[in-house]
């Protein structure tokens, strides 16, 4: 799914939006006042706001129920119980243009008589009132911003949009947000429809970079570093290396890193004899360790070398493993399906030595074909060491979330 360089996208159905607007007006007094240069005064105290059909992209339609209202000056009368339907331009709501708000219907409740001349005079004044109170409209809509339990998800800059689904069953209010101070003027307010399953009422699409930084990186720091503690210097840490505004990979501040492992070389000369097993020491060094997002999977890649202390012989490897994201609607959390783990390793070697240094002091001369056996037996041990000890340690058991949650796919 595409996120168009936003940090996160928050989507709500009209049902959720209208309930939140209702709660906001129940808890807060919302009044609009306006005085025209000709001395006409309008006062409106609102009872309820709700989104109604007819909006599209930057145009949002709202029905605003007035509990108490008056118009005085050139015209005098009660505006109690009226319900204007307005159309708000979300793109210019915070700007100084004069025509951001238009009245679609002055009173959908029919309290005002549309056959009277005063109806159209009041409509003109009311349009001026709503444009004068654009900032107040924006403050009410700001109550729809995502309120995270995690401080790092607090919106700093944002844009709103209204999205009507093609099946016309659902319509959505969308917040496009960034969590740092950066320019958003050129960012697209386009919603990837793949985010919507038409089952749930709320959705969050989070950028790959922030998912890695706040959900995967802590596990790497907490669980992988202790495994290689003493081998790494204190300065070496995992971090998220950005690959674009919204994508990144987890890697280390410095390479190579090393892990020492003991193994056993087992050779069976004939089918009727027990294999001969010789203990040995091998060393793994990593030139690259990356974690990123690809499709609905967390993908971890490790590249490096295995040195089994054979003169001029070196086994290079690349191991890739993936873990599927699964969203649990009951617990409202993501867990990583470790049963989907199937580490794939590719190897190559160079050198053709016959000398193998076994453990610390013992030296044994081996023919070249046994060296190949050693390398072949190293491969599953490398897979076990990396996959079980390192990669699985980096995968948190689950991630608790407030809403249905999707992670942006890798761009490149």
Secondary structure, DSSP 8 states (H G I E B T S, - for coil): ---TT-SEEEEEEHHHHHHHHHHHHHHS--EEEEE-TTS-EEEEEEEEEEE-TT-BBTEEEEEEEEEEEEEESSS-EE-TT-EEEEEEETTSTTS--S-SEEEEES-TT--S-TTSHHHHHHHHHHHHHHHHTHHHHHHHHHTTS---SSGGG--SEEEEEEEE-TTSS-EEEEEEEESSS---TT------GGG--SS-SEEEEE-HHHHIIIIIHHHIIIIIHHHTBTTB-TT--EEEEESSSS-EEEEESS--EEEEEEEEEEE-SSTTS--EEEEEEEEEEEEEEEEEEETTEEEEEEEEEEE-SBTT-EEEEEEEEEEEEEEETTTTEEEEEGGG---EEEEEEE----EEEETTTEEEE--HHHHHHHHHHHHHHHHHIIIIIIIHHHS-SEEE-SSEEEE-----
